[in-house]
């Protein structure tokens, strides 16, 4: 929706954002929006704390994607898939694995499909999709380690 508005007002010339130079403003708008949502949803008496932690991670992921995109076209799709895969992998490693092994398998296949599609569409190089996936997984594990050490 934000990118559509930026397109409507002439701030980006395409909704596809194929050029690296077109990406910073939509990503910054996305990071700001996630930050506002994180602040609004931080209500521990109403919502589980995990929701706030996930929202902080998503805000940080989009903001880091924005910063990296100032110089290099990292795959935002890869970052998102890496975050989802990292979260399910973390659940698998720390909880009863019976339920998460299927979710993990599905997400591995889905992540592979998304990254393959980005490559097939010539939207990214292999380095860009692998960097995005790594950033997403790394953020989940980094934030989780930080939370674990804080307790």
C-alpha positions as semicolon CSV with decimal commas, in nm:
position;residue;x (nm);y (nm);z (nm)
1;X;0,000;0,000;0,000
2;X;0,283;0,239;0,088
3;X;0,470;0,166;-0,234
4;X;0,144;0,217;-0,426
5;X;0,105;0,560;-0,269
6;X;0,468;0,645;-0,348
7;X;0,406;0,539;-0,709
8;X;0,081;0,738;-0,726
9;X;0,262;1,054;-0,608
10;X;0,558;0,997;-0,842
11;X;0,825;0,914;-0,584
12;X;0,899;0,576;-0,749
13;X;0,864;0,499;-1,118
14;X;0,751;0,136;-1,083
15;X;0,580;-0,090;-0,833
16;X;0,840;-0,361;-0,908
17;X;1,132;-0,159;-0,766
18;X;1,380;-0,338;-0,991
19;X;1,642;-0,065;-0,956
20;X;1,831;-0,038;-0,628
21;X;1,784;0,339;-0,630
22;X;1,404;0,292;-0,615
23;X;1,411;0,081;-0,298
24;X;1,522;0,306;-0,007
25;X;1,209;0,519;0,030
26;X;0,961;0,225;0,029
27;X;1,183;0,031;0,270
28;X;1,217;0,329;0,501
29;X;0,839;0,374;0,494
30;X;0,799;0,003;0,572
31;X;1,047;0,019;0,862
32;X;0,865;0,323;1,003
33;X;0,528;0,147;0,970
34;X;0,656;-0,167;1,142
35;X;0,807;0,051;1,416
36;X;0,474;0,223;1,478
37;X;0,292;-0,113;1,480
38;X;0,550;-0,250;1,724
39;X;0,489;0,042;1,959
40;X;0,111;0,014;1,935
41;X;0,108;-0,364;1,987
42;X;0,344;-0,359;2,285
43;X;0,080;-0,429;2,547
44;X;0,205;-0,721;2,761
45;X;-0,122;-0,746;2,953
46;X;-0,317;-0,801;2,630
47;X;-0,073;-0,961;2,383
48;X;0,189;-1,229;2,437
49;X;0,540;-1,086;2,465
50;X;0,642;-1,303;2,168
51;X;0,434;-1,076;1,942
52;X;0,638;-0,773;2,050
53;X;0,962;-0,962;1,999
54;X;0,858;-1,070;1,649
55;X;0,751;-0,715;1,563
56;X;1,086;-0,576;1,683
57;X;1,262;-0,834;1,466
58;X;1,056;-0,745;1,160
59;X;1,117;-0,373;1,215
60;X;1,490;-0,433;1,248
61;X;1,493;-0,662;0,941
62;X;1,325;-0,401;0,720
63;X;1,545;-0,121;0,857
64;X;1,865;-0,320;0,795
65;X;1,739;-0,406;0,446
66;X;1,688;-0,032;0,391
67;X;2,044;0,047;0,509
68;X;2,202;-0,227;0,298
69;X;1,994;-0,123;-0,004
70;X;2,156;0,219;0,003
71;X;2,466;0,046;-0,138
72;X;2,362;-0,302;-0,255
73;X;2,042;-0,475;-0,370
74;X;1,996;-0,740;-0,099
75;X;1,687;-0,957;-0,145
76;X;1,406;-0,836;0,081
77;X;1,216;-1,155;-0,010
78;X;1,519;-1,351;0,113
79;X;1,524;-1,154;0,439
80;X;1,156;-1,229;0,501
81;X;1,190;-1,597;0,421
82;X;1,503;-1,618;0,636
83;X;1,318;-1,463;0,929
84;X;1,027;-1,706;0,898
85;X;1,260;-2,003;0,851
86;X;1,480;-1,893;1,141
87;X;1,180;-1,857;1,374
88;X;1,045;-2,204;1,294
89;X;1,397;-2,348;1,320
90;X;1,435;-2,184;1,662
91;X;1,101;-2,332;1,774
92;X;1,217;-2,671;1,642
93;X;1,547;-2,653;1,833
94;X;1,399;-2,533;2,162
95;X;1,066;-2,713;2,184
96;X;0,897;-3,041;2,103
97;X;1,020;-3,110;1,751
98;X;0,734;-3,342;1,658
99;X;0,508;-3,054;1,560
100;X;0,762;-2,824;1,403
101;X;0,950;-3,067;1,180
102;X;0,673;-3,049;0,916
103;X;0,653;-2,672;0,939
104;X;1,029;-2,656;0,905
105;X;1,023;-2,880;0,598
106;X;0,747;-2,672;0,438
107;X;0,935;-2,348;0,506
108;X;1,261;-2,485;0,365
109;X;1,076;-2,578;0,045
110;X;0,895;-2,244;0,037
111;X;1,216;-2,048;0,096
112;X;1,387;-2,245;-0,180
113;X;1,097;-2,171;-0,412
114;X;1,098;-1,798;-0,336
115;X;1,474;-1,766;-0,377
116;X;1,464;-1,970;-0,698
117;X;1,186;-1,747;-0,832
118;X;1,386;-1,432;-0,756
119;X;1,679;-1,580;-0,949
120;X;1,461;-1,704;-1,237
121;X;1,305;-1,359;-1,270
122;X;1,657;-1,215;-1,281
123;X;1,558;-0,987;-0,994
124;X;1,869;-1,078;-0,791
125;X;2,204;-1,249;-0,807
126;X;2,271;-1,562;-0,601
127;X;2,476;-1,353;-0,356
128;X;2,183;-1,115;-0,302
129;X;1,931;-1,390;-0,226
130;X;2,170;-1,583;0,000
131;X;2,263;-1,264;0,184
132;X;1,894;-1,187;0,238
133;X;1,822;-1,537;0,367
134;X;2,127;-1,521;0,595
135;X;2,030;-1,180;0,731
136;X;1,680;-1,304;0,819
137;X;1,804;-1,620;0,991
138;X;2,085;-1,431;1,163
139;X;1,850;-1,169;1,302
140;X;1,621;-1,431;1,455
141;X;1,907;-1,614;1,621
142;X;2,087;-1,293;1,722
143;X;1,777;-1,143;1,884
144;X;1,694;-1,474;2,051
145;X;2,045;-1,503;2,192
146;X;2,021;-1,145;2,316
147;X;1,690;-1,214;2,489
148;X;1,826;-1,535;2,640
149;X;2,136;-1,358;2,775
150;X;1,920;-1,076;2,916
151;X;1,731;-1,322;3,135
